[in-house]
Amino acid sequence: MGKIRKFTDLIAWQEAHKLVLSIYKTTSLFPKAEVFGLISQMRRAAVSISSNVAEAFPRRGMKEKNKFLPYCPRIFK
């Protein structure tokens, strides 16, 4: 792997993005009654992971990055 220039180069973000796509695909099969309940919650949670990785990327020190990364599952650390 080459030099990491942007957050999309991070393996953690790539895996989180795959999770988002998987969650959207899976939840599209859920009953329509769940659109404003479980579907919405699962999708927001999945997007939150990749968003936190992306938001932490430009931060300078680990102290600053740690403000965002605790919200990511341990697998992405």
Short mmCIF file of the C-alpha atoms (twelve columns), coordinates in Angstrom:
data_MODEL
# 
_entry.id   MODEL 
# 
loop_
_atom_site.group_PDB 
_atom_site.id 
_atom_site.type_symbol 
_atom_site.label_atom_id 
_atom_site.label_alt_id 
_atom_site.label_comp_id 
_atom_site.label_asym_id 
_atom_site.label_seq_id 
_atom_site.Cartn_x 
_atom_site.Cartn_y 
_atom_site.Cartn_z 
_atom_site.pdbx_PDB_model_num 
ATOM 1  C CA . MET A 1  0.000   0.000  0.000  1 
ATOM 2  C CA . GLY A 2  1.275   3.451  -0.872 1 
ATOM 3  C CA . LYS A 3  1.238   6.636  1.127  1 
ATOM 4  C CA . ILE A 4  -2.062  7.554  2.751  1 
ATOM 5  C CA . ARG A 5  -3.101  10.919 1.341  1 
ATOM 6  C CA . LYS A 6  -6.817  11.026 2.101  1 
ATOM 7  C CA . PHE A 7  -9.209  9.272  4.430  1 
ATOM 8  C CA . THR A 8  -10.502 7.029  1.640  1 
ATOM 9  C CA . ASP A 9  -7.031  5.425  1.539  1 
ATOM 10 C CA . LEU A 10 -7.470  4.157  5.110  1 
ATOM 11 C CA . ILE A 11 -8.367  0.479  5.414  1 
ATOM 12 C CA . ALA A 12 -10.570 1.335  8.387  1 
ATOM 13 C CA . TRP A 13 -12.639 3.729  6.265  1 
ATOM 14 C CA . GLN A 14 -12.828 1.249  3.372  1 
ATOM 15 C CA . GLU A 15 -14.114 -1.501 5.672  1 
ATOM 16 C CA . ALA A 16 -16.587 0.889  7.288  1 
ATOM 17 C CA . HIS A 17 -17.827 1.914  3.842  1 
ATOM 18 C CA . LYS A 18 -18.338 -1.745 2.891  1 
ATOM 19 C CA . LEU A 19 -20.368 -2.117 6.067  1 
ATOM 20 C CA . VAL A 20 -22.532 0.883  5.106  1 
ATOM 21 C CA . LEU A 21 -23.227 -0.600 1.669  1 
ATOM 22 C CA . SER A 22 -24.046 -3.966 3.236  1 
ATOM 23 C CA . ILE A 23 -26.386 -2.418 5.819  1 
ATOM 24 C CA . TYR A 24 -28.220 -0.407 3.149  1 
ATOM 25 C CA . LYS A 25 -28.614 -3.518 0.982  1 
ATOM 26 C CA . THR A 26 -29.799 -5.650 3.902  1 
ATOM 27 C CA . THR A 27 -32.193 -3.076 5.325  1 
ATOM 28 C CA . SER A 28 -33.783 -2.539 1.929  1 
ATOM 29 C CA . LEU A 29 -35.280 -6.021 2.428  1 
ATOM 30 C CA . PHE A 30 -36.837 -5.134 5.796  1 
ATOM 31 C CA . PRO A 31 -40.586 -4.519 6.086  1 
ATOM 32 C CA . LYS A 32 -41.646 -0.984 5.148  1 
ATOM 33 C CA . ALA A 33 -43.086 -0.549 8.635  1 
ATOM 34 C CA . GLU A 34 -39.503 -0.361 9.918  1 
ATOM 35 C CA . VAL A 35 -38.434 2.569  7.708  1 
ATOM 36 C CA . PHE A 36 -38.568 5.126  10.516 1 
ATOM 37 C CA . GLY A 37 -37.453 2.731  13.231 1 
ATOM 38 C CA . LEU A 38 -34.915 -0.031 12.920 1 
ATOM 39 C CA . ILE A 39 -33.855 0.721  9.330  1 
ATOM 40 C CA . SER A 40 -33.130 4.349  10.085 1 
ATOM 41 C CA . GLN A 41 -31.230 3.525  13.253 1 
ATOM 42 C CA . MET A 42 -29.070 0.848  11.618 1 
ATOM 43 C CA . ARG A 43 -28.224 3.062  8.657  1 
ATOM 44 C CA . ARG A 44 -27.317 6.055  10.820 1 
ATOM 45 C CA . ALA A 45 -25.122 3.891  13.051 1 
ATOM 46 C CA . ALA A 46 -23.263 2.408  10.078 1 
ATOM 47 C CA . VAL A 47 -22.682 5.801  8.462  1 
ATOM 48 C CA . SER A 48 -21.475 7.166  11.788 1 
ATOM 49 C CA . ILE A 49 -18.506 4.781  11.824 1 
ATOM 50 C CA . SER A 50 -17.079 5.887  8.474  1 
ATOM 51 C CA . SER A 51 -17.899 9.518  9.272  1 
ATOM 52 C CA . ASN A 52 -15.904 9.382  12.508 1 
ATOM 53 C CA . VAL A 53 -12.919 7.832  10.737 1 
ATOM 54 C CA . ALA A 54 -13.083 10.537 8.052  1 
ATOM 55 C CA . GLU A 55 -13.466 13.318 10.602 1 
ATOM 56 C CA . ALA A 56 -10.527 12.072 12.685 1 
ATOM 57 C CA . PHE A 57 -8.218  11.762 9.665  1 
ATOM 58 C CA . PRO A 58 -7.049  15.402 9.348  1 
ATOM 59 C CA . ARG A 59 -6.574  15.813 13.103 1 
ATOM 60 C CA . ARG A 60 -2.991  16.324 14.161 1 
ATOM 61 C CA . GLY A 61 -2.237  14.383 17.331 1 
ATOM 62 C CA . MET A 62 -3.602  11.167 18.797 1 
ATOM 63 C CA . LYS A 63 -5.226  13.154 21.602 1 
ATOM 64 C CA . GLU A 64 -7.310  15.004 19.014 1 
ATOM 65 C CA . LYS A 65 -8.011  11.847 16.976 1 
ATOM 66 C CA . ASN A 66 -9.190  10.012 20.076 1 
ATOM 67 C CA . LYS A 67 -12.120 12.401 20.334 1 
ATOM 68 C CA . PHE A 68 -13.619 10.644 17.304 1 
ATOM 69 C CA . LEU A 69 -12.224 7.123  17.295 1 
ATOM 70 C CA . PRO A 70 -13.851 5.877  20.533 1 
ATOM 71 C CA . TYR A 71 -17.119 5.882  18.622 1 
ATOM 72 C CA . CYS A 72 -15.754 3.368  16.125 1 
ATOM 73 C CA . PRO A 73 -15.852 -0.342 16.829 1 
ATOM 74 C CA . ARG A 74 -12.596 -1.857 18.099 1 
ATOM 75 C CA . ILE A 75 -12.089 -3.645 14.762 1 
ATOM 76 C CA . PHE A 76 -11.386 -0.314 13.042 1 
ATOM 77 C CA . LYS A 77 -8.715  0.857  15.501 1 
# 
